[in-house]
């Protein structure tokens, strides 16, 4: 069902494997979300990534992701400097599907037992 709604996300490789990376580096990623919600989603991505970095200090993958985003996205860099921290557990999203139109969904973040992987 996810593939039908947002496309196959399994073909991406590092660092594009991260939704946060694609949000700030690939404009097509944002096209799936209602324009009025994009600023909120960008802020939420950064605040959540900052929480991950705090939760896993010394994790080289998290540090590399932050460094890549700071290098490649002026918007990310500006939001990162605001130091907002938040852990997302659930959220409402308005997906703009090219065939069926706007679809409102509620999503819950799934976390592994070690809390080292999250699936929004």
C-alpha positions in Angstrom: 0.0 0.0 0.0 2.9 2.3 0.8 4.4 1.8 -2.7 1.1 2.6 -4.3 0.8 5.8 -2.3 4.4 7.2 -2.3 6.3 5.0 -4.7 9.0 2.4 -4.1 11.5 3.7 -1.5 13.8 0.6 -1.6 15.9 1.6 -4.6 17.7 4.5 -2.9 21.2 4.1 -1.7 23.2 6.0 1.0 22.8 8.8 1.8 19.5 9.0 -0.3 18.3 6.0 1.7 17.4 8.6 4.3 14.1 10.4 3.7 15.5 13.5 5.5 18.3 13.6 3.0 15.9 13.4 0.0 13.6 16.0 1.6 16.4 18.6 1.5 18.2 17.5 -1.7 15.5 16.1 -4.1 12.6 18.5 -4.9 10.5 15.5 -6.2 10.3 14.2 -2.6 8.4 17.4 -1.5 6.0 17.1 -4.4 4.2 14.2 -2.6 3.3 16.5 0.3 0.8 19.3 0.3 2.6 22.7 -0.2 1.0 24.2 2.9 2.7 21.5 5.1 6.2 21.5 3.6 7.7 24.0 5.9 6.4 22.0 8.9 7.7 18.7 7.5 11.1 20.3 6.9 11.3 21.6 10.5 10.2 18.2 11.8 12.8 16.3 9.8 15.6 18.5 11.2 14.3 18.4 14.8 14.0 14.6 14.6 17.5 14.2 13.2 18.9 16.4 15.9 17.1 14.1 18.5 18.7 11.0 16.8 22.1 12.6 16.9 21.7 13.3 20.6 20.3 9.8 21.3 23.3 8.2 19.4 26.3 10.4 20.0 29.3 9.1 18.1 27.2 7.3 15.5 29.2 7.9 12.3 26.2 7.4 10.0 24.2 10.0 11.7 27.1 12.4 11.7 27.8 11.8 8.1 24.2 12.4 7.2 24.2 15.7 9.1 27.4 16.8 7.4 26.1 15.9 3.9 23.0 17.9 4.5 24.8 20.9 5.9 27.0 20.8 2.8 24.3 20.3 0.3 21.3 22.2 1.6 21.2 25.9 2.7 17.7 25.3 4.1 18.8 22.4 6.2 21.8 24.4 7.5 19.6 27.3 8.6 17.1 25.0 10.3 19.9 23.0 12.0 21.3 26.2 13.5 18.0 26.8 15.3 18.7 23.7 17.5 15.1 22.5 17.6 14.9 18.9 19.0 11.8 16.7 18.8 11.0 13.0 18.5 8.2 12.2 16.2 5.9 9.3 17.2 3.0 10.0 15.0 1.8 12.7 12.6 -0.8 13.6 10.1 0.2 14.1 6.5 -1.5 15.2 3.4 -0.1 13.2 0.5 -0.7 14.6 -3.1 -1.0 11.5 -5.3 -0.7 12.1 -9.0 -3.7 9.8 -9.8 -6.1 9.8 -6.9 -5.4 13.3 -5.7 -5.0 14.4 -2.1 -5.0 11.7 0.6 -5.0 12.5 4.3 -3.1 9.9 6.3 -2.1 9.4 9.9 1.3 7.8 10.3 3.1 6.3 13.3 6.8 5.9 13.6 8.0 2.3 14.1 11.2 1.8 16.0 13.4 -1.2 16.4 14.0 -2.7 19.8 17.5 -1.1 20.0 16.0 2.2 18.7 18.7 2.4 16.0 16.3 2.4 13.1 13.0 4.3 12.6 10.4 3.8 9.9 7.9 6.8 9.7 
